[in-house]
């Protein structure tokens, strides 16, 4: 499995609200701080990585 390379980026943005477990947010905040990026930038990269690695039968929308 390919590892996620965390990087800085600044594409056009849209506001959305997601409810996440506090333990997950705490872990992500630690990673974001260690990588010197915003929590939002880290979440975007996690989403992009997850979507890029979906199984072909579930990848209906690009």
ChimeraX commands (.cxc) that place a marker at each C-alpha (Angstrom):
marker #1 position 0.00,0.00,0.00 radius 0.5
marker #1 position 1.27,3.47,-0.89 radius 0.5
marker #1 position 1.95,5.75,2.08 radius 0.5
marker #1 position 0.32,9.17,2.30 radius 0.5
marker #1 position 2.81,12.00,1.81 radius 0.5
marker #1 position 1.56,15.01,3.76 radius 0.5
marker #1 position 2.14,18.32,1.94 radius 0.5
marker #1 position 0.98,21.94,1.99 radius 0.5
marker #1 position -1.63,23.07,-0.57 radius 0.5
marker #1 position -4.12,25.89,-1.21 radius 0.5
marker #1 position -6.93,25.04,-3.68 radius 0.5
marker #1 position -10.35,26.77,-3.88 radius 0.5
marker #1 position -12.40,25.93,-0.79 radius 0.5
marker #1 position -16.04,25.19,0.17 radius 0.5
marker #1 position -17.33,25.09,3.77 radius 0.5
marker #1 position -18.86,21.81,5.01 radius 0.5
marker #1 position -19.50,20.45,8.50 radius 0.5
marker #1 position -18.54,16.92,9.59 radius 0.5
marker #1 position -19.06,15.36,13.01 radius 0.5
marker #1 position -15.98,13.37,14.01 radius 0.5
marker #1 position -15.07,11.47,17.17 radius 0.5
marker #1 position -12.99,13.61,19.55 radius 0.5
marker #1 position -10.29,10.92,19.76 radius 0.5
marker #1 position -9.87,11.04,15.97 radius 0.5
marker #1 position -9.67,14.84,15.93 radius 0.5
marker #1 position -7.11,14.77,18.75 radius 0.5
marker #1 position -4.91,12.37,16.76 radius 0.5
marker #1 position -5.24,14.44,13.59 radius 0.5
marker #1 position -4.38,17.65,15.46 radius 0.5
marker #1 position -1.19,16.02,16.76 radius 0.5
marker #1 position -0.19,14.98,13.23 radius 0.5
marker #1 position -1.01,18.41,11.78 radius 0.5
marker #1 position 1.05,20.12,14.45 radius 0.5
marker #1 position 4.00,17.74,13.92 radius 0.5
marker #1 position 3.87,18.35,10.14 radius 0.5
marker #1 position 3.40,22.13,10.57 radius 0.5
marker #1 position 0.18,22.27,8.51 radius 0.5
marker #1 position -3.39,23.17,9.40 radius 0.5
marker #1 position -5.85,20.54,10.56 radius 0.5
marker #1 position -8.01,21.43,7.56 radius 0.5
marker #1 position -5.14,20.79,5.11 radius 0.5
marker #1 position -4.50,17.41,6.75 radius 0.5
marker #1 position -8.19,16.40,6.54 radius 0.5
marker #1 position -8.29,17.37,2.84 radius 0.5
marker #1 position -5.25,15.18,2.16 radius 0.5
marker #1 position -6.78,12.26,4.08 radius 0.5
marker #1 position -9.98,12.58,2.02 radius 0.5
marker #1 position -8.05,12.76,-1.27 radius 0.5
marker #1 position -5.97,9.72,-0.32 radius 0.5
marker #1 position -9.06,7.74,0.69 radius 0.5
marker #1 position -10.92,8.60,-2.52 radius 0.5
marker #1 position -7.89,7.75,-4.67 radius 0.5
marker #1 position -7.66,4.33,-3.03 radius 0.5
marker #1 position -11.32,3.26,-3.16 radius 0.5
marker #1 position -12.01,-0.10,-4.75 radius 0.5
marker #1 position -13.01,0.23,-8.43 radius 0.5
marker #1 position -16.59,-0.98,-7.80 radius 0.5
marker #1 position -17.22,1.87,-5.35 radius 0.5
marker #1 position -15.55,4.61,-7.44 radius 0.5
marker #1 position -18.67,5.78,-9.31 radius 0.5
marker #1 position -18.08,9.55,-9.15 radius 0.5
marker #1 position -14.92,11.42,-10.11 radius 0.5
marker link #1:1,2 radius 0.2
marker link #1:2,3 radius 0.2
marker link #1:3,4 radius 0.2
marker link #1:4,5 radius 0.2
marker link #1:5,6 radius 0.2
marker link #1:6,7 radius 0.2
marker link #1:7,8 radius 0.2
marker link #1:8,9 radius 0.2
marker link #1:9,10 radius 0.2
marker link #1:10,11 radius 0.2
marker link #1:11,12 radius 0.2
marker link #1:12,13 radius 0.2
marker link #1:13,14 radius 0.2
marker link #1:14,15 radius 0.2
marker link #1:15,16 radius 0.2
marker link #1:16,17 radius 0.2
marker link #1:17,18 radius 0.2
marker link #1:18,19 radius 0.2
marker link #1:19,20 radius 0.2
marker link #1:20,21 radius 0.2
marker link #1:21,22 radius 0.2
marker link #1:22,23 radius 0.2
marker link #1:23,24 radius 0.2
marker link #1:24,25 radius 0.2
marker link #1:25,26 radius 0.2
marker link #1:26,27 radius 0.2
marker link #1:27,28 radius 0.2
marker link #1:28,29 radius 0.2
marker link #1:29,30 radius 0.2
marker link #1:30,31 radius 0.2
marker link #1:31,32 radius 0.2
marker link #1:32,33 radius 0.2
marker link #1:33,34 radius 0.2
marker link #1:34,35 radius 0.2
marker link #1:35,36 radius 0.2
marker link #1:36,37 radius 0.2
marker link #1:37,38 radius 0.2
marker link #1:38,39 radius 0.2
marker link #1:39,40 radius 0.2
marker link #1:40,41 radius 0.2
marker link #1:41,42 radius 0.2
marker link #1:42,43 radius 0.2
marker link #1:43,44 radius 0.2
marker link #1:44,45 radius 0.2
marker link #1:45,46 radius 0.2
marker link #1:46,47 radius 0.2
marker link #1:47,48 radius 0.2
marker link #1:48,49 radius 0.2
marker link #1:49,50 radius 0.2
marker link #1:50,51 radius 0.2
marker link #1:51,52 radius 0.2
marker link #1:52,53 radius 0.2
marker link #1:53,54 radius 0.2
marker link #1:54,55 radius 0.2
marker link #1:55,56 radius 0.2
marker link #1:56,57 radius 0.2
marker link #1:57,58 radius 0.2
marker link #1:58,59 radius 0.2
marker link #1:59,60 radius 0.2
marker link #1:60,61 radius 0.2
marker link #1:61,62 radius 0.2
view
